[in-house]
Amino acid sequence: MYSRVLEAVVLGSQVMLAACGTYSAAPPGISPDETRALVAGYYWQPRAQPSSYTPEQLDALLRCSGDPTLDGEYAEAQASRLAVALVSVGDKKFAEALSRQSTEVKRMVGLFISPLWTRYGLHYPRTQAVLQEKYI
């Protein structure tokens, strides 16, 4: 009986250790904290390389957020693409592109990416300021 209990404890510990892994090998330009947030909340793979965007591609990505047919898996995929874009291009470029978007697009982008600072404690002050402009 004790051997079975010990097996369960050892097995449980191994599973727990595997689940608590860290992402110390963050891609260049993305911090380990950003990597953890992307993996935990946005289905990102820790070994994936950050995306690069031209200004036109970033504008197109942001505009897609205003699509009224986004729901379910499509909305989750859009949220993931936006979060990866923000950490890939950085706060300044993302905020500049976002500032050119409609109020509706800004509202939806805010819904999709706000967990980066509300849940994961990351800081994107320029993007947050652009998103708060609609409330002023």
C-alpha positions as CSV (number, residue, x, y, z in Angstrom):
1,M,0.0,0.0,0.0
2,Y,2.8,2.5,0.9
3,S,4.5,1.9,-2.4
4,R,1.3,2.9,-4.3
5,V,1.0,6.1,-2.2
6,L,4.7,6.9,-2.8
7,E,4.2,6.3,-6.6
8,A,1.2,8.6,-6.6
9,V,3.2,11.3,-4.7
10,V,6.2,11.0,-7.1
11,L,4.1,11.0,-10.2
12,G,2.1,14.0,-8.9
13,S,5.3,15.9,-8.2
14,Q,6.6,15.2,-11.7
15,V,3.4,16.4,-13.3
16,M,3.5,19.5,-11.1
17,L,7.1,20.3,-12.0
18,A,6.3,19.9,-15.7
19,A,3.3,22.3,-15.3
20,C,5.4,24.9,-13.5
21,G,8.1,25.3,-16.1
22,T,9.6,28.6,-16.8
23,Y,10.2,30.2,-20.2
24,S,13.7,31.5,-19.7
25,A,14.6,31.1,-23.3
26,A,12.5,34.0,-24.5
27,P,12.9,35.0,-28.1
28,P,15.0,38.2,-28.7
29,G,13.0,41.3,-28.0
30,I,10.4,39.5,-25.8
31,S,10.9,39.4,-22.1
32,P,10.4,36.2,-20.1
33,D,7.3,37.9,-18.5
34,E,5.8,38.6,-21.9
35,T,6.5,35.1,-23.0
36,R,4.7,33.7,-19.9
37,A,1.7,35.9,-20.6
38,L,1.6,34.9,-24.3
39,V,1.8,31.2,-23.5
40,A,-0.6,31.3,-20.6
41,G,-3.3,33.6,-22.1
42,Y,-2.9,33.6,-25.8
43,Y,-1.9,30.1,-27.0
44,W,1.6,31.1,-28.0
45,Q,4.4,28.6,-28.2
46,P,7.4,29.5,-26.1
47,R,9.9,28.6,-28.9
48,A,8.0,30.6,-31.6
49,Q,9.8,33.6,-33.1
50,P,8.2,37.0,-32.8
51,S,6.3,38.2,-35.8
52,S,7.4,41.2,-37.8
53,Y,4.9,43.7,-39.3
54,T,5.0,46.4,-41.8
55,P,2.9,49.5,-40.9
56,E,0.3,48.4,-43.4
57,Q,0.2,44.8,-42.0
58,L,-0.2,46.2,-38.5
59,D,-3.0,48.5,-39.6
60,A,-4.8,45.6,-41.3
61,L,-4.4,43.4,-38.2
62,L,-5.9,46.1,-36.0
63,R,-8.8,46.8,-38.4
64,C,-9.7,43.1,-38.3
65,S,-10.6,43.6,-34.6
66,G,-13.6,45.7,-35.6
67,D,-15.2,42.9,-37.6
68,P,-18.6,42.3,-36.0
69,T,-18.5,38.6,-37.0
70,L,-15.6,37.9,-34.7
71,D,-16.7,35.4,-32.1
72,G,-15.6,32.2,-30.4
73,E,-12.4,30.8,-31.9
74,Y,-12.0,33.6,-34.3
75,A,-12.1,36.2,-31.5
76,E,-9.5,34.1,-29.5
77,A,-7.3,33.9,-32.6
78,Q,-7.5,37.7,-33.1
79,A,-6.7,38.3,-29.4
80,S,-3.6,36.1,-29.8
81,R,-2.5,37.8,-33.0
82,L,-2.9,41.3,-31.3
83,A,-1.0,40.3,-28.2
84,V,1.9,38.8,-30.2
85,A,1.9,41.9,-32.4
86,L,2.1,44.2,-29.4
87,V,5.0,42.4,-27.8
88,S,6.8,41.9,-31.1
89,V,6.6,45.5,-32.4
90,G,6.7,47.2,-29.0
91,D,4.5,49.7,-27.2
92,K,5.5,52.8,-29.3
93,K,4.8,51.3,-32.8
94,F,1.7,49.5,-31.6
95,A,0.3,52.6,-30.0
96,E,1.0,54.8,-33.1
97,A,-0.8,52.3,-35.3
98,L,-3.7,52.0,-32.8
99,S,-4.1,55.8,-32.6
100,R,-5.1,55.9,-36.3
101,Q,-7.9,53.4,-35.8
102,S,-11.6,54.0,-35.2
103,T,-13.1,54.1,-31.8
104,E,-14.8,50.7,-32.3
105,V,-11.5,49.1,-33.3
106,K,-9.8,50.7,-30.3
107,R,-12.6,49.4,-28.0
108,M,-12.2,45.8,-29.4
109,V,-8.4,45.9,-29.3
110,G,-8.7,47.0,-25.6
111,L,-10.9,44.1,-24.8
112,F,-8.6,41.6,-26.5
113,I,-5.3,42.8,-25.0
114,S,-6.1,44.4,-21.7
115,P,-5.3,41.1,-19.8
116,L,-1.7,41.8,-20.6
117,W,-1.7,44.5,-18.0
118,T,-4.8,43.6,-15.9
119,R,-4.0,39.9,-15.4
120,Y,-0.3,39.6,-16.2
121,G,1.0,43.0,-14.9
122,L,2.8,44.0,-18.0
123,H,3.3,47.6,-18.9
124,Y,2.4,49.2,-22.2
125,P,1.8,52.9,-21.2
126,R,1.5,54.3,-24.7
127,T,-1.0,51.7,-25.8
128,Q,-3.0,52.0,-22.6
129,A,-3.1,55.8,-23.1
130,V,-4.4,55.4,-26.6
131,L,-7.1,53.0,-25.4
132,Q,-8.1,55.4,-22.6
133,E,-8.5,58.4,-25.0
134,K,-12.0,57.3,-25.8
135,Y,-13.1,57.9,-22.2
136,I,-11.8,61.4,-22.1
